[in-house]
Amino acid sequence: MLQEGSKAPGFSLPDDRGRTVSLGEYAGKKSVVLFFFPKANTPG
């Protein structure tokens, strides 16, 4: 489990348009914000 303030492990995920986005693409940026939300009309 990650602790607050620790580095995130490298990962790649599809964006809302189906393109693969990798955390490594943002290396050197000051901040990266991840926002997760349940798919519309699903129980989650």
C-alpha positions, 0 to 999 in steps of 0.5 A, a space after each residue: 500500500 502506498 503511503 501519502 507523499 510516496 512516489 506512485 508506481 508507473 502505470 498506463 491506462 486508457 483515457 476517455 477517448 480510448 488512448 493509452 496514457 502513461 504516468 511516465 509521460 508526465 515526468 518532471 511536471 510539478 503535479 499530476 492529478 488523477 480523477 476517477 469516476 464511475 461510468 454513467 448509469 452504473 451502480 458505482 
